[in-house]
Amino acid sequence: MIRFTPPDGSLDLAQTLDCGQAFRWRPVLRPNSVDAWRGVAFSRVLEVWTDGDTLCLDCTQAEFDEIWFSYFDFQTDYAEMRASLAGLHPVLRDAVRFAPGIRVLRQEPWEALCAFIISQNNNIPRIKGILERLCMLLGEPIAANGETLYAFPTAERLAACTLETLQPLRAGFRAKYLLDAARRVSSGEIDLEAVRRMPVCDARAVLQTILGVGPKVADCALLYGLHRTECFPMDVWMKRAMTLLPGVTPEALGDAAGIAQQYIFHYARLHPELFG
């Protein structure tokens, strides 16, 4: 077990892991009634919980250094970022104060792309269900504390499937989008690491060549999978939320736009009274 205190003092597990940016985490109860979260990322299983201001992670130091330090974006000073965002607008100030423990995860790019393809016209419980069925159908099993969990399947494994193979997912029209993404990524037609380094307009354009990927899904894949924090996924809900910040545009938020979006989304969702 690793004990780690974020240098900027900010990580709320529920706010970060259950806010709609990642879909393979669930609350679990550890021995001695300790509330924790269990998830799978980068083909590793992790249980994580808090002890006061300290984060406890059921992993080795090597795994923490290799995967989880970056996954939770501990290299970024969120206290400094919150202070900067708070000065831009009173509502943004209230939003960062309301949920200072939110962090934007650095997820595996291929998994994030698939997750947000699945997210279209969908709700979070159903997204989680489709992803779980996808991993059980095609992912490698991982033994963890007497339970079998599953890694996210590779693009190559998914590309070899047919629509009939994917029927157990109950993904509907999204299945053909997943297959198109898998075939483009596995063939090298789309190199997600190359997309990470492109100018953001070019990166969006490349992702939108995938069947079913529009501006919002592209921005979600860029923000949550490639950590392009200048991206600000916009849907009907976020357009409504942005009415609380008249005169503020995503562009005005600069390189922290995507992180600001998480604060705004969470704050607006839990304060419906703000909309009159």
Sequence and secondary structure as in RCSB ss.txt:
>XXXX:A:sequence
MIRFTPPDGSLDLAQTLDCGQAFRWRPVLRPNSVDAWRGVAFSRVLEVWTDGDTLCLDCTQAEFDEIWFSYFDFQ
TDYAEMRASLAGLHPVLRDAVRFAPGIRVLRQEPWEALCAFIISQNNNIPRIKGILERLCMLLGEPIAANGETLY
AFPTAERLAACTLETLQPLRAGFRAKYLLDAARRVSSGEIDLEAVRRMPVCDARAVLQTILGVGPKVADCALLYG
LHRTECFPMDVWMKRAMTLLPGVTPEALGDAAGIAQQYIFHYARLHPELFG
>XXXX:A:secstr
 EEE  TT    HHHHHSSSS  SEEEEEEGGGEEEEEEEETTEEEEEEEETTEEEESS HHHIIIIIHHHTTTT
S HHHHHHHHHTT HHHHHHHHH TT       HHHHHHHHHHTTT  HHHHHHHHHHHHHHHS EEEETTEEEE
    HHHHHT  TTTTGGG  TTHHHHHHHHHHHHHTTSS HHHHHHS HHHHHHHHTTSTT  HHHHHHIIIII
H  TT     HHHHHHHTTSTT  GGGGGGGHHHHHHHHHHHHHT GGGG 
